[in-house]
Amino acid sequence: MKRRQFLSSCALLGGASGLPALPAAWADVPPRRYARTLLVDIHGTPLRAAALAADTNYVFQYPYAATPCFLLKLGRRAAAAAKLRRQDGNTYAWQGGVGPGGNVVAFSAICAHKLAYPTRDVSFIRFQRDPSSTTGGNVIHCCADHSVYDPAAGARVVAGPAPQPLAAIVLEHDAARDELHALGTQGPEQFDAFFAKYEMKLVLEYGSKARTEVVATSVVRELDSYCKTTIRC
């Protein structure tokens, strides 16, 4: 691991990011630190956790200009923390939900199976009502391959062919200001595979800026405003 990434990961594990104290044995793979990025609304105003509607799809870009993420305020409290496993067998610790209700979570919106993701035209992956009782709540469902993830438990796989959870976005909640920052990722990043698979499409949409790191702020939008069509299944 590069020295900068190593030091940043140590800072995250040491509690500098507001992560809960988790047993060291939970994490073969530490979190990866990116820029501390303030989440804002379409007017550039800091987004308040209290302003988020429950069980609603929100999308923002992080840690790169072309990599979408889901921001969700669940209708129930998320797990305080969870130990999860990547496809390669290594484990990592998910921080759990943040905010006053412990129910604000964020995950990469790139499906762990064939990398389906929300585009400006269409999204085959979304947070939606769970027709079964498997998770006791709503799920993130990729209609492209029917991979299903439980966002209240770190986006672990509960159905379908996905071989591992969605990568989690490390969130920091400023209780005094009720603001949210993205700090990094936990778990199975798929950014290299994503940029390789969609290289030409991303060049057409973003030019040379697709892999530019998001730094100061990231705009949060409802999924229905972000893309023209969202597929429900």
C-alpha positions as CSV (number, residue, x, y, z in Angstrom):
1,M,0.0,0.0,0.0
2,K,1.3,3.5,-0.8
3,R,2.5,5.5,2.2
4,R,-0.3,8.1,1.9
5,Q,-3.0,5.5,1.8
6,F,-1.5,3.6,4.7
7,L,-1.3,6.6,6.9
8,S,-4.9,7.7,5.9
9,S,-6.2,4.2,6.7
10,C,-4.5,4.3,10.1
11,A,-6.1,7.6,10.8
12,L,-9.5,6.1,10.0
13,L,-9.0,3.1,12.1
14,G,-7.7,5.2,14.9
15,G,-11.0,7.1,15.2
16,A,-10.0,10.3,13.6
17,S,-13.0,10.0,11.2
18,G,-15.6,9.2,13.9
19,L,-15.7,5.5,13.2
20,P,-16.8,3.3,16.1
21,A,-14.1,1.4,18.0
22,L,-14.3,-2.1,16.4
23,P,-12.3,-5.2,17.2
24,A,-9.1,-5.4,15.2
25,A,-9.9,-9.0,14.2
26,W,-12.9,-7.7,12.3
27,A,-10.8,-6.0,9.6
28,D,-8.2,-7.8,7.4
29,V,-8.7,-4.8,5.1
30,P,-8.8,-1.2,6.5
31,P,-10.9,1.6,5.2
32,R,-9.4,3.6,2.4
33,R,-9.3,7.4,2.9
34,Y,-10.3,9.9,0.2
35,A,-11.0,13.6,0.4
36,R,-13.3,14.8,3.2
37,T,-16.2,15.9,1.1
38,L,-19.2,17.9,2.2
39,L,-22.5,16.7,0.9
40,V,-24.6,19.6,-0.5
41,D,-28.0,20.1,-2.2
42,I,-28.5,21.3,-5.8
43,H,-28.1,24.9,-4.6
44,G,-24.7,24.2,-2.9
45,T,-26.1,24.5,0.6
46,P,-24.9,21.9,3.1
47,L,-27.3,19.0,3.2
48,R,-28.9,18.4,6.6
49,A,-29.5,14.9,7.7
50,A,-32.9,15.9,9.1
51,A,-33.9,17.1,5.6
52,L,-33.5,13.7,4.0
53,A,-36.7,11.9,3.3
54,A,-36.8,8.3,4.7
55,D,-36.7,5.4,2.3
56,T,-35.8,7.6,-0.7
57,N,-33.1,7.2,-3.3
58,Y,-30.5,9.9,-3.2
59,V,-27.4,9.9,-5.5
60,F,-24.1,11.7,-5.2
61,Q,-20.7,11.3,-6.9
62,Y,-17.8,9.9,-4.8
63,P,-14.8,9.4,-4.6
64,Y,-14.5,10.2,-8.3
65,A,-16.5,12.4,-10.6
66,A,-18.0,9.5,-12.5
67,T,-18.7,7.0,-9.6
68,P,-22.2,7.3,-8.3
69,C,-23.2,6.4,-4.7
70,F,-26.5,6.0,-2.9
71,L,-27.3,8.1,0.2
72,L,-30.2,6.6,2.1
73,K,-32.1,7.5,5.3
74,L,-33.5,4.2,6.2
75,G,-36.9,3.8,7.8
76,R,-35.3,1.8,10.6
77,R,-32.0,2.0,12.5
78,A,-29.1,0.4,10.7
79,A,-26.8,-2.1,12.4
80,A,-24.4,-0.3,14.8
81,A,-21.5,-2.1,13.0
82,A,-21.0,-5.2,11.0
83,K,-18.2,-7.6,9.9
84,L,-18.4,-8.3,6.2
85,R,-16.4,-10.4,3.7
86,R,-15.1,-9.6,0.3
87,Q,-15.0,-12.0,-2.6
88,D,-11.3,-12.7,-2.0
89,G,-12.1,-13.9,1.5
90,N,-10.7,-10.8,3.4
91,T,-12.9,-9.2,6.0
92,Y,-13.7,-5.6,6.7
93,A,-15.6,-3.6,9.3
94,W,-18.6,-1.6,8.2
95,Q,-19.2,1.5,10.4
96,G,-23.0,1.2,10.7
97,G,-25.5,4.0,10.3
98,V,-24.8,7.6,11.3
99,G,-27.0,10.5,12.3
100,P,-29.4,10.9,15.3
101,G,-31.4,7.9,14.3
102,G,-28.4,5.8,13.3
103,N,-30.1,5.3,10.0
104,V,-28.2,7.3,7.4
105,V,-26.0,5.1,5.2
106,A,-24.1,5.4,1.9
107,F,-22.9,2.8,-0.6
108,S,-21.3,2.7,-4.0
109,A,-24.1,2.4,-6.6
110,I,-22.0,0.1,-8.8
111,C,-23.5,-3.4,-8.6
112,A,-21.0,-6.0,-7.4
113,H,-22.0,-8.5,-10.2
114,K,-21.7,-6.9,-13.6
115,L,-21.1,-3.3,-12.6
116,A,-24.6,-1.9,-13.5
117,Y,-24.9,1.7,-12.2
118,P,-27.2,4.7,-12.4
119,T,-26.6,6.7,-15.6
120,R,-28.3,9.9,-16.7
121,D,-30.5,7.9,-19.0
122,V,-31.4,4.8,-16.9
123,S,-30.8,3.0,-13.7
124,F,-31.3,-0.7,-13.2
125,I,-30.2,-0.5,-9.6
126,R,-32.2,1.3,-6.9
127,F,-33.3,1.2,-3.3
128,Q,-36.9,-0.2,-3.2
129,R,-39.5,-2.0,-1.2
130,D,-38.6,-5.6,-0.3
131,P,-41.4,-7.9,-1.4
132,S,-40.0,-10.7,0.9
133,S,-39.4,-10.8,4.6
134,T,-35.8,-11.8,4.3
135,T,-34.3,-8.5,5.5
136,G,-37.2,-7.0,7.5
137,G,-37.0,-3.8,5.4
138,N,-36.2,-2.3,2.1
139,V,-33.3,-3.4,-0.1
140,I,-31.0,-2.2,-2.9
141,H,-32.0,-4.3,-5.9
142,C,-30.2,-4.5,-9.2
143,C,-32.8,-5.4,-11.8
144,A,-30.1,-6.2,-14.4
145,D,-29.2,-9.4,-12.6
146,H,-31.4,-9.5,-9.5
147,S,-28.7,-9.1,-7.0
148,V,-30.2,-7.9,-3.7
149,Y,-28.3,-6.1,-0.9
150,D,-29.4,-5.1,2.6
151,P,-28.4,-1.5,3.3
152,A,-29.2,-1.8,7.0
153,A,-26.4,-4.5,7.3
154,G,-23.6,-2.9,5.3
155,A,-25.1,-3.8,1.9
156,R,-24.5,-7.5,2.4
157,V,-25.8,-9.8,-0.3
158,V,-29.2,-11.4,0.5
159,A,-30.1,-12.8,-2.9
160,G,-28.8,-13.1,-6.5
161,P,-25.4,-13.7,-8.1
162,A,-23.4,-10.8,-6.6
163,P,-20.2,-12.3,-5.1
164,Q,-19.7,-9.6,-2.4
165,P,-21.4,-6.6,-0.8
166,L,-21.5,-3.1,-2.3
167,A,-18.6,-0.9,-1.2
168,A,-19.6,1.3,1.7
169,I,-19.0,5.0,1.8
170,V,-17.6,6.1,5.2
171,L,-19.8,8.9,6.5
172,E,-19.2,11.5,9.2
173,H,-22.1,13.3,10.8
174,D,-21.5,16.7,12.4
175,A,-24.2,16.7,15.1
176,A,-23.8,20.4,15.8
177,R,-24.5,21.4,12.2
178,D,-26.4,18.3,11.1
179,E,-24.1,18.1,8.1
180,L,-22.7,15.0,6.4
181,H,-19.2,14.4,5.0
182,A,-17.9,11.5,2.9
183,L,-14.5,10.4,4.0
184,G,-13.6,7.2,2.2
185,T,-14.6,3.7,1.4
186,Q,-14.9,0.4,3.2
187,G,-15.0,-3.0,1.5
188,P,-14.8,-4.1,-2.1
189,E,-14.0,-1.2,-4.3
190,Q,-14.6,-1.9,-8.0
191,F,-13.4,1.4,-9.5
192,D,-10.7,0.0,-11.7
193,A,-13.0,-2.6,-13.3
194,F,-15.7,0.1,-13.6
195,F,-13.4,2.5,-15.5
196,A,-12.1,-0.2,-17.7
197,K,-15.5,-1.6,-18.6
198,Y,-17.1,1.8,-19.4
199,E,-14.1,3.7,-20.6
200,M,-15.5,5.0,-23.9
201,K,-18.9,5.8,-22.4
202,L,-17.3,7.8,-19.5
203,V,-15.0,9.6,-21.9
204,L,-18.1,10.8,-23.9
205,E,-19.9,11.9,-20.8
206,Y,-17.0,13.3,-18.6
207,G,-14.1,13.8,-21.0
208,S,-10.8,13.5,-19.2
209,K,-12.5,14.2,-15.8
210,A,-14.2,10.9,-15.1
211,R,-11.5,9.8,-12.7
212,T,-10.9,13.2,-11.1
213,E,-11.3,12.9,-7.3
214,V,-14.2,14.7,-5.7
215,V,-12.8,17.1,-3.2
216,A,-14.6,19.9,-1.6
217,T,-18.3,19.2,-2.2
218,S,-20.6,16.6,-3.8
219,V,-24.1,17.4,-4.9
220,V,-26.9,15.1,-3.7
221,R,-30.0,14.6,-5.9
222,E,-33.0,12.3,-5.8
223,L,-32.5,9.4,-8.2
224,D,-35.6,10.3,-10.2
225,S,-34.1,13.7,-10.8
226,Y,-30.7,12.3,-11.6
227,C,-31.7,9.9,-14.4
228,K,-34.6,9.8,-16.9
229,T,-35.8,6.3,-16.2
230,T,-35.5,4.1,-13.1
231,I,-36.3,0.4,-13.6
232,R,-38.4,-1.2,-10.9
233,C,-38.5,-5.0,-10.3
